[in-house]
């Protein structure tokens, strides 16, 4: 690596740290309560550096949404390694349940951000948050379609709605066991879904 490339790599690394910190802090504190200083502290960089990479808090929110999107891409890529669509959906549910303690404290990372952003009047960032959830819905619908189940998009909506609901209730009641119980119910529901038999 040349000397001239090193500053660029350092800058990319710093921006990456700030993006990851933004996603985490905004998830834990919400948009309104989070300051740029909070994110700088979490990323372990001087607060002036935040302004260098992100001029406004909205830019940081957009970066956090990009981070959520990247996490979803990584999760989907790992699920796609499984050959059976039903197993992919089951492992997705197990991944949700494994984050039950975080859900009980903060809710769903993307869902809570989407709800908070929807209360703002500008109407741009909430659409971006919704796009991340839409991608999850589309992917789940594709799995149900691969299982030859009727109404695959409706099944995807049921699945993702159940996740949002159990995350919200676990958070509102500060009870991670809700995620465990509802996750078990969702797994049983998945097993109960059968493709219609073809008539001869």
KOLMIDREN-152662 format. One record per residue (C-alpha): residue in one letter; x, y, z. Coordinates in Angstrom, 1 decimal, decimal comma. Example, Ala and Ser with C-alpha at 12.3 -4.5 7.8 and 13.67 -1.06 7.14 Angstrom:
BEGIN
- a:12,3:-4,5:7,8
- s:13,7:-1,1:7,1
END
This chain:
BEGIN
- x:0,0:0,0:0,0
- x:1,4:3,4:-0,9
- x:1,6:6,3:1,5
- x:-1,0:8,2:-0,5
- x:-3,5:5,3:-0,1
- x:-3,1:5,1:3,6
- x:-5,0:8,4:4,5
- x:-7,8:7,3:2,2
- x:-8,0:4,0:4,0
- x:-7,9:5,7:7,4
- x:-10,7:8,0:6,3
- x:-12,8:5,1:5,1
- x:-12,2:3,3:8,4
- x:-13,2:6,4:10,4
- x:-16,3:6,9:8,4
- x:-17,2:3,2:8,8
- x:-16,8:3,5:12,6
- x:-19,0:6,6:12,7
- x:-21,6:4,8:10,6
- x:-21,7:1,8:12,8
- x:-21,8:4,0:15,9
- x:-24,6:6,0:14,5
- x:-26,7:2,9:13,9
- x:-26,1:1,6:17,4
- x:-26,6:4,9:19,2
- x:-29,7:5,9:17,2
- x:-31,1:2,5:17,9
- x:-30,5:2,8:21,7
- x:-31,4:6,5:22,2
- x:-33,6:7,4:19,3
- x:-33,1:10,2:16,8
- x:-34,3:13,1:18,9
- x:-32,2:12,3:22,0
- x:-29,0:11,5:20,1
- x:-26,4:14,2:19,5
- x:-23,4:14,2:17,2
- x:-21,3:14,2:20,3
- x:-22,9:11,0:21,4
- x:-22,0:9,3:18,1
- x:-18,4:10,7:18,2
- x:-18,0:9,3:21,7
- x:-19,3:5,9:20,6
- x:-17,0:5,9:17,6
- x:-14,1:7,1:19,7
- x:-13,3:10,0:17,4
- x:-13,2:13,8:18,0
- x:-16,6:15,4:17,6
- x:-15,2:17,7:14,8
- x:-14,6:14,6:12,7
- x:-18,3:13,8:12,7
- x:-18,9:17,2:11,0
- x:-16,2:16,4:8,5
- x:-18,0:13,2:7,3
- x:-21,6:14,1:8,1
- x:-22,8:17,7:7,8
- x:-26,2:17,1:9,5
- x:-27,8:14,6:11,8
- x:-30,0:13,5:8,9
- x:-26,9:12,4:7,0
- x:-26,0:10,3:10,1
- x:-29,5:8,8:10,2
- x:-29,2:8,0:6,5
- x:-25,9:6,3:7,2
- x:-27,5:4,4:10,1
- x:-30,2:3,2:7,7
- x:-27,5:2,1:5,3
- x:-25,9:0,1:8,1
- x:-29,3:-1,6:8,8
- x:-29,5:-2,4:5,1
- x:-26,0:-3,9:5,1
- x:-26,8:-6,0:8,2
- x:-30,0:-7,3:6,4
- x:-27,9:-8,1:3,3
- x:-25,4:-10,0:5,4
- x:-28,2:-11,9:7,2
- x:-29,9:-12,8:3,9
- x:-26,6:-13,9:2,3
- x:-26,0:-16,3:5,2
- x:-29,6:-17,6:5,1
- x:-29,2:-18,2:1,3
- x:-26,5:-20,7:2,1
- x:-29,3:-23,0:3,4
- x:-30,8:-25,1:0,6
- x:-34,4:-25,3:2,0
- x:-36,5:-22,1:2,0
- x:-38,4:-23,2:5,1
- x:-35,1:-23,7:7,0
- x:-34,1:-20,2:5,9
- x:-37,2:-18,7:7,4
- x:-36,7:-20,8:10,6
- x:-33,2:-19,5:11,0
- x:-34,4:-16,0:10,4
- x:-36,9:-16,4:13,3
- x:-34,1:-17,9:15,5
- x:-31,9:-14,9:14,7
- x:-34,7:-12,6:15,8
- x:-35,2:-14,5:19,0
- x:-31,4:-14,5:19,7
- x:-31,7:-10,7:19,9
- x:-34,5:-10,9:22,5
- x:-32,6:-8,9:25,2
- x:-31,9:-6,0:22,8
- x:-35,5:-6,1:21,6
- x:-36,8:-5,9:25,1
- x:-34,7:-2,8:25,7
- x:-35,0:-1,0:22,4
- x:-37,4:-2,8:20,0
- x:-36,6:-3,7:16,4
- x:-33,7:-1,6:15,1
- x:-35,3:-0,7:11,8
- x:-38,9:-0,7:12,9
- x:-38,4:1,7:15,8
- x:-36,4:4,0:13,6
- x:-39,1:3,9:10,9
- x:-41,8:4,8:13,5
- x:-39,8:7,7:14,9
- x:-38,9:9,1:11,5
- x:-42,6:8,9:10,4
- x:-43,5:11,5:13,0
- x:-41,3:14,0:11,2
- x:-42,8:16,3:8,6
- x:-40,1:16,1:5,9
- x:-41,2:12,6:4,7
- x:-37,9:11,4:3,2
- x:-36,0:9,4:5,8
- x:-39,1:7,4:6,9
- x:-39,4:6,2:3,3
- x:-35,8:5,0:3,3
- x:-36,5:3,1:6,6
- x:-39,6:1,6:5,0
- x:-37,5:0,4:2,1
- x:-35,3:-1,7:4,4
- x:-38,5:-3,4:5,8
- x:-39,8:-3,8:2,2
- x:-36,7:-5,7:1,2
- x:-37,2:-8,1:4,1
- x:-40,8:-8,6:3,1
- x:-39,8:-9,2:-0,5
- x:-37,2:-11,8:0,5
- x:-39,6:-13,6:2,8
- x:-42,3:-13,6:0,1
- x:-39,7:-15,2:-2,3
- x:-39,1:-18,0:0,3
- x:-42,9:-18,8:0,6
- x:-43,1:-18,7:-3,2
- x:-40,3:-21,2:-3,4
- x:-42,3:-23,5:-1,1
- x:-45,2:-23,3:-3,5
- x:-47,5:-21,9:-0,8
- x:-50,5:-19,9:-1,8
- x:-50,5:-16,1:-1,1
- x:-46,8:-15,9:-0,5
- x:-46,7:-12,1:-0,1
- x:-49,5:-12,3:2,5
- x:-47,6:-15,0:4,4
- x:-44,5:-12,7:4,3
- x:-46,6:-9,9:5,7
- x:-47,9:-12,2:8,5
- x:-44,3:-13,2:9,4
- x:-42,8:-9,7:9,4
- x:-45,8:-8,3:11,2
- x:-45,4:-10,9:13,9
- x:-41,8:-10,0:14,3
- x:-42,6:-6,3:14,6
- x:-45,4:-7,0:17,0
- x:-43,4:-9,3:19,3
- x:-40,5:-6,8:19,3
- x:-42,8:-3,9:20,2
- x:-44,4:-5,9:23,0
- x:-41,1:-7,2:24,3
- x:-39,9:-3,6:24,4
- x:-43,1:-2,1:25,9
- x:-43,3:-4,7:28,6
- x:-39,5:-5,1:29,0
- x:-39,9:-8,8:28,7
- x:-37,5:-10,7:26,4
- x:-39,4:-13,9:27,0
- x:-42,1:-12,6:24,7
- x:-39,7:-13,0:21,8
- x:-38,9:-16,6:22,8
- x:-42,6:-17,6:23,2
- x:-43,7:-15,9:20,0
- x:-40,7:-17,1:18,1
- x:-41,7:-20,7:19,1
- x:-45,2:-20,0:17,9
- x:-43,9:-18,7:14,6
- x:-41,8:-21,8:14,1
- x:-44,8:-24,0:14,7
- x:-46,8:-21,9:12,3
- x:-44,1:-22,4:9,6
- x:-44,2:-26,1:10,1
- x:-48,0:-26,2:9,7
- x:-47,9:-24,5:6,3
- x:-48,4:-27,1:3,5
- x:-48,4:-26,6:-0,2
- x:-51,8:-27,6:-1,8
- x:-51,8:-31,1:-3,3
- x:-52,0:-31,0:-7,1
- x:-55,0:-32,7:-8,6
- x:-54,3:-35,4:-11,2
END
